[in-house]
Amino acid sequence: MKTKLFLIILMTWVFTLPKANACTGITLQTQSNQPITARTIEWAAQPLTTMYVLMPRGKMQYSILPDGTNNGKQFVANYGYVGIAVEDDAFVMEGINEVGLGAGLFYFPQYGEYMPYKEEDNSMCVSDMQFVAWVLSTCATIDEMIALLPTIRVIGIDPRASTVHWRVTEPSGRQVVVEIINQEVKVHENPLGVLTNSPELTWHITNLNNYVNLRPGSAADYQLNKDIQLMPLGHGSGMLGLPGDFTAPSRFVRAAFYVSTSPVWKTSWDAVQQAFHILNNFDIPVGSQHVRAEIPKGLPSATQFTSATDQTAMKFYYRTAWNSNIRCIDLMDIDFKKVKYQSHPLDQVQQQPVEVVKVK
């Protein structure tokens, strides 16, 4: 990466991040306990450069340092992987490797704190934006990742930028969230399979107790007094009080209840479709996060891409703000030992295809 270009990208992220990002992740299980991990990524400031990356087995990668050079930790891809990168092909946001381990990055502003960067630690420094690539390249299981965490030092590329946290999911369905708080690495088991942004995962789970009254279905009629009987005005009234705003705590609550009330589908493809339907509820319209004078141009939705990963069938699905058609990369069709490294734009043309129905 050229240092000048890198610094331009970094400054854009630093100064727009506080009002721009809102990631929502969910996990569904099939009847045979196959996990489907899905997520959105939002950037409300401007259109992102997004690409899918195909990493072959055996390729060396280099972590970027705060000076913009790639003189950090060197790590080889013991496992090939497919993922979506943002702005630079080194910054993988979400992906799956050839043995089915999945990983994703979620923004974690104000609550994370990495250890200070020290030049003498360069050989073990992995930038937070490359942690997903490191996990997918070097680990086959969560336990392997946990064992290797002491061998790296996660750093922020710029101290003014947001910190992040990560989810890692096995084909078994086990999922953990990795957070660095007060310079301490914490690994939390995630029984919900839901993740948004700040505060930390344990806070979000505790916060669900504030919504103990929510139920699927409809609320019962209630006799307010001898003259007035209260009745639901529509189906789904058991969810009255479900928060509808775009903050991370509210999105976490909505996602938790949508996931917990979802049907358990027989096939993984059915669950993938369900995941996309659930995440429709987290598509953030442009303008809702801005005053009118600051609405960005050329951006149809703050939700710039949505992805879903079938870790059993080894398929990686995505759609974008410009093209809501679901596209699929089948890892079973890829020989990661022979394939060449490559990256391609998520959309060759940023325009929604329209199927014309001809009526005779």
Summary of the structure (lengths in Angstrom):
residues: 360
radius of gyration: 21.1
end to end distance: 55.6
largest distance: 77.5
contacts: 1133
relative contact order: 0.19
helix: 25%
strand: 27%
